Amino acid sequence: MTDEASQGADAGGVRMLRMLLGGSDRSVKLAAGSAFSIRITNAAITYITHIIMARWMGAYEFGIFVYVWTWVLIVGVVSDLGFAITAQRVIPAYLQRKQHDLVRGFIQSSRWMPGICISALSLAAALVIWLVGDWLDAYLVAPLLLACMVLPPYGITYAQDGASRAFGWINLALVPGYIIRPLLLLAILILFVALGFEIDATYAMWAGVLSTWLTAVGQIAVFETRVRKRIEPGPSSYERRDWVVSSFPILLASLFQFMLSYVGVLLLQVYSTPEDIAVFYTATKLTAIISMVYFSVAASVAYRFAALNAAGDRQGLRAFYRNSIKWTFWPTLLVSGVIIVLGRPLLWLFGEEFMSGYSLVLVITAGLVLRAAIGPGEQVLNMMGRQRVCAAIYCVALVVNLLLCMTFITDFGAMGAAAATTASIALETLLLHFAVGRLIA
């Protein structure tokens, strides 16, 4: 093929891609709106559940549950080994090339490879907890052991999330983890109360175990039914080495990014009290509503960045990224204003002892608005093969967060954790801005 013909083919490919994405703004907005609706519903369910738990359990027991569940979230976010994001890169490509054998192989591998690893880790963690139980606070042993039972199904649900998004099934991706699981948790807690149990952190973790397992099994059943309708049964092929190599930097980036939000809770356990943990956690959960805008846009645009990059359409990529910033920043600013206005009455619903968390809400909100100012920058890096750069940025931000938390918490308690988190988010945002700017310039 001549250079002119090659260029013509490339231009044709870009034109076709742009035609396919011609309604992309509308379709992305619809997908982001669906994701945002699911996350808002999740926030409402979680908010109500935490109010009920805080009222039933008191700040002390609720703080214990929060600390243990934070460990579930931290380990859970890497329990898919990075396959959730990798799925959004490889499955659409395999479907386009009609390599259904590789699709089947990836789906199987994205379950059993993380499943085996997280199950082994859970067993090892349970053994360590059992052996060193005498050195742990007695109130933590039983909840931590139960947390180990949550991790395997949590990882499966996380992996299924990514695979479902790769097929464009946003509801199947998000509804099980964000709607069904918290509703089941609340229902099981209500059942415990109806049976006459006095709810504490241990019973709350039992509810977490049951709700997570039921959700994972149900999601797999629905996913398999839908896949069989989309892809005919047949043999499976595997590119495990490529999948693992691609997923590992994403795994690290996900862990570092998630730890930025929760390292304050973990260090408050060392330097402060369960009551302080409960107040800080409640403030972060309230401001998590703001993060939902960022999450919703990021969940909807990732594979679009990959498609534009694959077509060599840098102009389209830059334009699409600029649009994604607008879709992220202005709604984030609006939601932030609502949270600031309603922050005090919302905290009051948890109890008078949680009112001191309002100042934390203001500090954390500032960091989230700043992050939204550059849009889903990490998705640009991940979808353009710069996973290592993204992981390095989040690693630097996490180290800074750890150092600042250890410095500030001893003197300022929960406020020190909030200030450290916002400062590290500011650094993360600055580094992502420069990295993305150089990449798509």
C-alpha positions in Angstrom: 0.0 0.0 0.0 1.4 3.4 -0.9 1.9 6.2 1.6 -0.9 8.1 0.1 -3.2 5.1 0.3 -2.1 4.4 3.8 -2.8 8.0 4.8 -6.2 7.8 3.1 -7.0 4.7 5.0 -6.0 6.3 8.3 -8.1 9.3 7.5 -11.0 7.1 6.6 -10.6 5.3 9.9 -10.6 8.6 11.7 -13.7 9.7 9.8 -15.5 6.4 10.6 -14.5 6.7 14.2 -15.8 10.3 14.4 -19.0 9.2 12.7 -19.4 6.4 15.3 -18.7 9.0 18.0 -20.8 11.6 16.4 -23.4 11.2 19.1 -20.7 10.6 21.6 -21.4 13.7 23.6 -25.0 12.7 24.0 -24.2 9.0 24.6 -21.5 9.8 27.1 -23.8 12.2 28.9 -26.5 9.5 29.0 -24.0 6.9 30.4 -22.6 9.4 32.9 -26.1 10.4 33.9 -27.0 6.7 34.5 -23.8 6.2 36.5 -24.4 9.3 38.5 -28.0 8.3 39.2 -26.8 4.9 40.5 -24.1 6.5 42.7 -26.6 9.1 44.1 -29.0 6.2 44.9 -26.0 4.4 46.5 -25.2 7.5 48.5 -28.7 7.8 49.8 -28.9 4.1 50.8 -25.4 4.3 52.4 -26.2 7.5 54.1 -29.4 6.1 55.6 -27.7 2.9 56.5 -24.9 4.7 58.3 -27.3 6.9 60.2 -29.2 3.8 61.4 -26.0 2.0 62.3 -24.6 5.0 64.1 -27.8 5.4 66.1 -28.0 1.7 66.9 -24.3 1.1 67.6 -23.1 4.5 68.9 -19.9 6.2 67.7 -17.6 3.7 69.4 -18.9 0.5 67.7 -19.6 2.4 64.5 -16.0 3.6 64.5 -14.7 0.0 64.8 -16.9 -1.1 61.9 -15.7 1.9 59.8 -12.0 1.0 60.5 -12.4 -2.7 59.6 -14.6 -2.0 56.5 -12.0 0.5 55.3 -9.5 -2.4 55.2 -12.0 -4.3 53.1 -12.3 -1.4 50.7 -8.5 -0.9 50.4 -7.8 -4.6 49.7 -10.9 -4.9 47.7 -10.0 -2.2 45.2 -6.9 -4.2 44.1 -8.6 -7.6 44.5 -9.3 -7.7 40.8 -5.5 -7.4 40.1 -6.3 -4.5 37.7 -8.4 -6.7 35.3 -11.4 -4.4 35.7 -9.8 -1.6 33.8 -7.9 -3.8 31.4 -11.2 -5.4 30.4 -12.3 -2.0 29.1 -9.3 -1.9 26.8 -9.2 -5.5 25.5 -12.8 -6.7 25.3 -14.0 -4.0 22.9 -11.0 -4.7 20.7 -11.6 -8.5 20.7 -15.3 -8.0 19.9 -14.5 -5.7 17.0 -12.1 -8.2 15.6 -14.6 -11.0 16.3 -12.0 -12.8 18.5 -14.7 -14.3 20.7 -12.3 -17.0 21.9 -10.1 -14.4 23.5 -13.2 -12.7 25.0 -14.2 -16.0 26.7 -10.7 -16.6 27.9 -10.4 -13.1 29.3 -13.7 -13.3 31.2 -12.7 -16.7 32.7 -9.2 -15.4 33.6 -10.5 -12.2 35.1 -12.4 -14.3 37.6 -10.2 -17.2 38.6 -6.8 -15.4 38.6 -7.9 -12.7 41.0 -10.2 -15.1 42.8 -7.3 -17.5 43.6 -5.0 -14.7 44.7 -7.4 -12.9 46.9 -8.6 -16.1 48.5 -5.0 -17.0 49.3 -4.4 -13.6 50.7 -7.6 -13.8 52.8 -6.6 -17.1 54.3 -3.1 -15.8 55.1 -4.5 -12.6 56.7 -7.0 -14.6 58.8 -4.1 -16.9 60.0 -2.0 -13.8 60.9 -5.0 -12.2 62.8 -5.6 -15.4 64.7 -1.9 -15.9 65.6 -1.4 -12.3 66.8 -4.8 -11.8 68.2 -3.4 -11.3 71.7 -1.5 -8.3 70.5 -4.5 -6.7 68.8 -7.3 -4.8 70.5 -9.8 -7.5 71.5 -12.6 -5.6 69.8 -10.9 -5.8 66.4 -10.2 -9.6 66.2 -13.7 -10.9 65.3 -14.5 -8.1 62.8 -11.1 -8.4 61.1 -11.6 -12.2 60.7 -15.0 -11.6 59.1 -13.5 -9.0 56.8 -11.3 -11.8 55.4 -14.5 -13.6 54.4 -15.8 -10.6 52.5 -12.7 -10.2 50.2 -13.1 -13.0 47.7 -16.7 -12.1 46.6 -15.8 -8.4 46.7 -13.0 -9.0 44.3 -15.2 -11.0 41.9 -17.8 -8.2 41.9 -15.1 -5.6 41.2 -13.8 -7.7 38.2 -17.4 -8.2 36.9 -17.9 -4.4 37.1 -15.1 -3.9 34.5 -16.2 -6.7 32.2 -19.8 -5.4 32.2 -18.6 -1.9 31.3 -16.6 -3.3 28.4 -19.8 -4.6 26.9 -21.6 -1.3 27.6 -23.8 -2.8 30.3 -23.4 0.1 32.8 -26.3 -1.0 34.9 -25.1 -4.5 35.3 -21.7 -3.1 36.2 -22.8 -0.7 38.9 -26.2 -1.8 40.3 -25.0 -5.0 42.1 -22.2 -3.3 44.0 -23.8 0.1 44.5 -27.5 -0.7 45.0 -28.1 -4.4 45.7 -25.3 -5.0 48.2 -26.0 -2.0 50.4 -29.7 -2.8 50.4 -29.0 -6.4 51.4 -26.7 -5.1 54.1 -29.4 -2.9 55.5 -32.1 -5.7 55.2 -29.8 -8.1 57.1 -29.2 -5.6 59.9 -32.9 -5.0 60.2 -33.4 -8.8 60.4 -30.8 -9.1 63.1 -32.6 -6.4 65.2 -36.0 -8.1 64.6 -34.4 -11.3 65.9 -33.4 -9.5 69.1 -29.7 -9.1 68.5 -27.9 -6.1 69.9 -26.0 -4.7 66.9 -22.3 -4.1 67.3 -19.3 -4.1 64.9 -19.2 -7.9 64.7 -22.9 -8.3 63.7 -22.4 -5.4 61.2 -19.5 -7.4 59.6 -21.6 -10.5 59.4 -24.2 -8.5 57.5 -21.4 -7.4 55.2 -20.2 -11.0 54.6 -23.7 -12.2 53.7 -24.7 -9.3 51.5 -21.4 -9.4 49.5 -21.6 -13.1 48.8 -25.2 -12.9 47.7 -24.4 -10.0 45.4 -21.4 -11.7 43.7 -23.3 -14.9 43.0 -26.3 -13.0 41.5 -24.2 -10.8 39.4 -22.2 -13.7 37.8 -25.5 -15.5 37.0 -26.9 -12.4 35.2 -23.6 -11.7 33.4 -23.3 -15.2 32.1 -26.9 -15.1 30.8 -26.2 -11.9 28.9 -22.8 -13.0 27.5 -24.3 -16.2 26.1 -26.8 -14.1 24.2 -24.0 -11.9 22.8 -21.4 -14.5 22.1 -22.0 -18.0 20.9 -20.5 -20.9 23.0 -17.1 -22.0 21.9 -13.4 -22.5 22.8 -11.3 -20.1 24.8 -7.9 -18.6 24.1 -5.6 -16.8 26.5 -3.1 -14.0 26.4 -2.4 -14.1 30.1 1.1 -12.6 30.0 -0.1 -9.5 28.1 -3.1 -9.2 30.4 -1.1 -9.3 33.6 1.6 -7.0 32.3 -1.0 -4.5 31.3 -3.0 -4.8 34.5 -0.2 -4.6 37.1 0.5 -0.8 36.8 -3.2 -0.2 36.9 -3.4 -2.3 40.0 -0.8 -0.1 41.7 -2.4 3.1 40.5 -5.8 2.0 41.8 -4.3 1.1 45.2 -2.4 4.4 45.6 -5.4 6.4 44.5 -7.8 4.7 46.8 -5.3 4.9 49.7 -5.3 8.7 49.3 -8.9 8.7 50.5 -8.6 6.3 53.4 -5.1 6.6 54.8 -6.4 9.2 57.2 -8.9 6.6 58.7 -6.1 4.1 59.2 -3.7 6.5 60.9 -6.4 7.9 63.1 -6.8 4.4 64.5 -3.1 4.6 65.5 -3.0 8.2 66.8 -6.6 8.9 67.9 -9.9 7.3 69.1 -12.8 5.4 67.4 -14.9 8.5 67.9 -12.6 10.6 65.8 -12.5 7.9 63.2 -16.3 7.9 63.0 -16.5 11.7 62.6 -13.8 11.8 59.9 -15.3 8.8 58.1 -18.8 10.5 58.1 -17.3 13.7 56.7 -15.6 11.8 53.9 -18.8 9.9 53.1 -20.7 13.1 52.9 -18.2 14.7 50.5 -18.1 11.4 48.6 -21.3 12.7 46.9 -19.2 15.3 45.2 -16.8 12.6 43.9 -19.7 10.9 42.2 -19.6 13.4 39.3 -15.9 12.6 38.7 -16.6 8.9 39.0 -19.6 9.0 36.6 -17.7 10.9 33.8 -14.6 8.7 34.2 -16.7 5.6 34.0 -18.2 6.7 30.8 -15.3 8.1 28.8 -12.4 5.7 29.4 -12.8 3.5 26.3 -13.5 6.6 24.2 -10.0 7.9 25.0 -8.6 4.5 23.9 -10.5 4.5 20.7 -9.5 8.0 19.7 -5.9 7.2 20.5 -6.0 3.9 18.5 -7.3 5.9 15.5 -4.4 8.4 15.8 -7.0 11.2 16.1 -5.1 13.6 18.5 -7.2 16.5 17.6 -10.4 14.6 18.5 -8.7 13.3 21.6 -7.8 16.8 22.8 -11.3 18.1 22.1 -13.0 15.1 23.8 -10.7 15.6 26.9 -11.6 19.3 27.0 -15.3 18.3 27.0 -14.8 15.8 29.7 -13.3 18.5 31.9 -16.4 20.6 31.5 -18.6 17.7 32.2 -16.7 17.1 35.4 -15.9 20.5 36.8 -19.1 22.5 36.6 -21.4 19.8 38.0 -18.8 19.1 40.7 -18.8 22.8 41.7 -22.6 22.8 41.8 -22.8 19.6 44.0 -20.1 21.0 46.2 -22.2 24.1 46.9 -25.2 22.0 47.8 -23.1 19.9 50.3 -21.7 23.0 51.9 -25.2 24.5 52.4 -26.7 21.2 53.7 -23.6 19.9 55.5 -24.6 20.8 59.1 -28.1 19.4 59.1 -26.9 16.2 57.3 -24.2 15.7 59.9 -26.8 16.3 62.7 -28.8 13.3 61.5 -25.9 11.1 62.7 -26.0 12.6 66.2 -24.7 15.7 68.0 -21.3 14.2 68.3 -20.8 14.2 64.5 -21.5 18.0 64.1 -17.8 18.8 64.6 -17.2 17.2 61.2 -18.5 20.2 59.3 -15.1 21.9 59.2 -13.7 18.7 57.8 -16.3 18.8 55.0 -15.2 22.2 54.0 -11.5 21.2 53.8 -12.1 17.9 51.9 -14.5 19.7 49.5 -11.8 22.1 48.4 -9.6 19.2 47.4 -12.3 17.5 45.4 -13.2 20.7 43.4 -9.5 21.1 42.6 -9.3 17.5 41.3 -12.3 18.0 39.1 -10.6 21.0 37.4 -8.5 18.6 35.2 -11.3 16.1 34.5 -10.5 12.3 34.2 -6.8 12.8 33.6 -5.8 9.4 34.9 -8.1 7.8 32.4 -6.2 9.5 29.5 -3.0 8.1 30.8 -4.3 4.6 31.4 -6.1 4.3 28.0 -3.0 5.6 26.2 -0.7 3.1 27.7 0.9 5.4 30.3 -0.2 3.3 33.3 3.2 3.5 34.9 3.2 7.2 34.8 -0.2 7.2 36.4 0.9 4.8 39.1 4.0 6.9 39.8 2.0 10.0 40.3 -0.4 8.4 42.8 2.5 6.8 44.6 4.1 10.2 45.1 0.8 11.7 46.3 0.3 8.8 48.7 3.7 9.1 50.3 3.1 12.8 50.8 -0.3 12.1 52.3 1.2 9.5 54.7 3.9 12.0 55.8 1.5 14.8 56.3 -1.0 12.7 58.2 1.7 11.5 60.6 2.7 15.1 61.1 -0.7 16.7 61.4 -2.9 14.1 63.1 -0.9 14.1 66.4 -1.6 17.8 66.9 -4.9 18.3 65.0 -6.6 15.0 65.0 -9.3 14.5 62.3 -8.7 18.0 60.9 -5.0 17.1 60.4 -6.1 14.1 58.4 -8.5 16.2 56.3 -5.8 18.8 55.6 -3.2 16.2 54.6 -5.7 14.5 52.2 -6.5 17.8 50.5 -2.8 18.8 50.2 -2.0 15.4 48.6 -4.9 15.7 46.2 -3.6 19.1 45.1 -0.2 17.6 44.4 -1.8 14.7 42.5 -3.8 17.1 40.4 -0.8 19.2 39.5 1.2 16.2 38.4 -1.6 14.7 36.4 -2.1 18.1 34.7 1.5 18.2 33.5 1.6 14.6 32.5 -1.6 14.7 30.4 -0.6 18.1 28.9 2.7 16.7 27.6 1.0 13.5 26.3 -1.7 15.0 24.2 0.0 18.3 23.3 
